[in-house]
Structures are given as C-alpha cells and as structure tokens.
Amino acid sequence: METLNDKLKNKQLELEYPCNWCYKVIASEKEALQNAIKEVIDERSHKLTDSNKSKTGKYVSMNLDLLVHNEDDRKFIYDALKNHQDIKMVL
C-alpha cells in the first residue's frame, strides 16, 4: 500500500508567487531570536509573533510571516535563518 510519503516523494511544492509564508523559528532566547531575524530579513516588511515556549523554558519559538517573491527567495530566507548561530531550528 502506497503511503502519503511515497506519493509526495520527489514532488515539488507548487506555490503561486509572490505569497505570504510563515516560518516557525526556534532559539534559546527571545531577544537573540528577534535580533537574528532582524539580521536575516533586514528592512523587509514582516510580522513576528510569539508561538511556544518549552516546558523547561530552554527554548522559545516565534512565527515569522512575510511576503516571499519566488522559490529562491523563500529558500534563501529559510537557509539564512537555519544557518544563523543564534537559531536552533526553522520549520
């Protein structure tokens, strides 16, 4: 029986650009997270909202909503966030 993962394997995400995109960004400290996002997206218009905090308070997550112009733009922002030293994870 074919699973959903099997069906989606090697499929491209089909989006109509420009479109709004939400990244969930996770870090150890809220202020460091906010500064990292500011460094990555510079002066681009965006909305940053609180998401979750781990039970122990070790991690904090925020939602970053912004307009992405094309596939390369969306991936560039994802990679830049993911590779920032103060960011633990990007979803």
C-alpha positions in Angstrom: 0.0 0.0 0.0 1.4 3.4 -1.0 1.8 5.9 1.9 1.4 9.6 1.7 5.2 10.0 1.9 5.6 7.7 -1.1 3.1 9.8 -3.0 4.9 13.1 -2.1 8.4 11.8 -2.8 10.2 13.8 -5.4 7.2 16.2 -5.7 7.9 20.0 -5.8 5.9 22.3 -3.7 3.7 24.3 -6.1 3.1 27.8 -4.9 1.9 31.0 -6.7 4.4 33.8 -6.1 4.5 36.2 -4.5 2.8 34.8 -1.5 2.8 35.1 2.3 4.9 32.5 4.1 5.3 31.6 7.7 8.5 30.3 9.2 8.5 28.9 12.8 11.8 29.9 14.3 13.2 28.3 17.5 16.0 29.6 19.6 17.3 29.6 23.2 16.4 33.3 24.0 13.7 35.5 22.6 15.9 38.6 22.3 18.6 36.7 20.4 15.9 35.2 18.1 14.5 38.7 17.4 18.0 40.0 16.6 18.8 37.1 14.4 15.6 37.6 12.4 16.3 41.3 12.0 19.8 40.5 10.7 18.5 38.0 8.1 15.5 39.9 6.7 16.9 43.4 7.3 14.2 46.0 6.5 11.7 43.7 4.8 8.1 44.1 6.0 7.2 41.2 8.3 5.1 40.2 11.3 6.8 38.5 14.2 4.5 36.8 16.8 5.1 34.7 19.9 4.5 31.0 19.4 5.5 28.5 22.1 8.0 28.2 25.0 9.3 24.8 26.1 8.1 23.5 29.4 11.6 24.0 30.9 11.9 27.4 29.3 15.1 26.3 27.5 13.6 27.1 24.0 11.3 29.8 22.6 9.6 29.8 19.2 8.2 32.7 17.2 6.3 32.8 13.9 7.8 35.0 11.2 5.3 35.9 8.5 6.4 37.8 5.4 5.9 38.0 1.6 8.2 35.8 -0.4 8.7 36.7 -4.0 9.7 33.4 -5.5 11.1 29.9 -4.7 14.7 31.1 -4.4 13.7 33.9 -2.1 11.7 31.5 0.2 14.6 29.0 0.3 17.2 31.8 0.8 15.4 33.1 3.9 15.0 29.6 5.3 18.7 28.7 4.8 19.8 32.1 6.2 17.7 31.6 9.3 18.7 27.9 9.7 22.4 28.8 9.5 22.3 31.7 11.9 24.3 30.9 15.0 21.5 32.0 17.4 18.8 30.0 15.8 18.3 26.3 16.7 15.7 25.3 14.2 13.4 26.6 11.5 10.2 24.9 10.4 
